[in-house]
Amino acid sequence: MASCLVVDASFTLRLILPGPMQASFHERVRQWRTDRIELCAPTLWLYETTSALCKVVRLGELTPAEGRQALALAQSLGVRLIPPDDALAHSAFEWTLRLNRTAAYDSFYLALTEALQCELWTADRRLRNAVDRGWLRWIESG
């Protein structure tokens, strides 16, 4: 079993925001901790998570105080943020071209997953539909 896995912002948001699948997300993370599996993400994970929480607050789905609590909860997950190096940037570039996209955000998660030789956990249906790899794990948002 891998000692680490990559989580993206969509997975994190399902974990920290109230929803029908939140309990199962929490159980999965508890199991990973029991198994001593480290959660990793490219540094953009923090930007994406923070931006998404700001959007949810701006839309009135959370109060500012709830948004702050959700951000603190995301940070408490202990996700190891890995900054991009030249190799990761080149790999993300290739993923972006392969997926015929104009933005490389998802590609950095894919490139990091390949570099770490682990699984990527996402709740992003569009990403799941675009990438056919055995190491991509999609968890339905309910």
N, C-alpha and C positions, 0 to 999 in steps of 0.2 A: 504494500500500500504506500502511496506517495506520502511524503512528510509535509507537503504543502499543497495548496490549491489556490486558484485565482478566483476572486469574486468581483463582479462588476457592480456598478451603482444601482442597476435595476434590481439585482438580488438584494442588495443592502436595503433599499427602500422598502421592499416587501417585508423584510425582517423587522425594520424599526417602525413602520407606520401601521396603524390599526387596519386589519383586513381579515377576510375569512381564512387565509392560509398562514397567518402570522404564527400561530402555535406550532404548526409543522415546521416552519422555518427555524423557530427557536429550538425545537427538538433536534433538528439536523445540526445546528451550530453546537449545541451541547454535546452531541455525539462526536463531532470533530474535535472538540476540546478534550474529551475523554480519550480519544485516539491520538492526541497530541499532534494534530494536523494544524499547521500554521496557515492562516489566511493571508494572502498576498494580493497586491493590486499595483498597477502603475500609479504614479503620483496623481494622475488626472482623476483618479477615483474620488479623492477628497474634493476637488473642484466640482465634479459632476454631482456628487452627493449633496454638497452645500447648495449648489445652484438649484437642484430639484427641490430641496426643502424650502428655499426662498420662494420658489414658484408656488408650492403648495400653500405656504403662508399667504402669499399675495392673492391667491385665488380664494382665500377664506376657508380652506379646508382644515387648517390648523391655526391656532392663535400664535402670535410671535413667541410666547412662552413655551408652547408645545413644540414649536419648531426648534427652539434652542435645546429643549430636552431631547428631541429626536437627533439633533446633531451630536449632542454629548453621548447619546447611546451609540451612534455610529462610530464615534471616536473610541468608545470603550470596548469595541470589538477587538481592538489590538491588531488591526490589519497592518501588515508590514508594507509600507509604501516604497516602491522600487522606482527610482528615477531612471529615465531613459538614457541609454548610452548610444553610441553610433550604431552598433549592431541591432539594437532594438528598434531604433528609428528606421533603419533600412528594411528590417523585417516588416514593420508596420506599414511602410510605404508599399511594399510588395503585396501585402494583404489588402490594402485599400484598392490597388489596381485590380487585383484578382476578383474582388467583390464588386468592382465597377462603381465605386463610391467616390464622392468628392471630399469627404472628411475622414480623418484617420482615427477618430476616437475609439471605436470598437476594435480597430486593428491593433491598437496598442495592447489591449487585453489579450487578443489572439496571439500576438507576437510574444508577449510575456509568458503566456501559457506554454507555447512551444519551447521557449528558452528554458523554462523551469521543468519541462517534461512532466506536466501535471494536468489536472482537470480545470476547466473554467466553468463556473456556475453562474447562470444568468436567468433572469425572468423576462428577457427581451425576446419576444416571439420573432421579430424581424431578423435578429441576429441568428437565432436558431434555424430559421428557414433558409438563411443565406449560407450557412456553414455546415457542411456534412463531415464532421469529424467525430470519432469515437470519444474524444476527450471533452467535447462540449456537452455540458449537462444543463438541461432546461428544466426549470421548476415552474410549473404553472402558477400564475398569480391568483387563480380562483375566478 
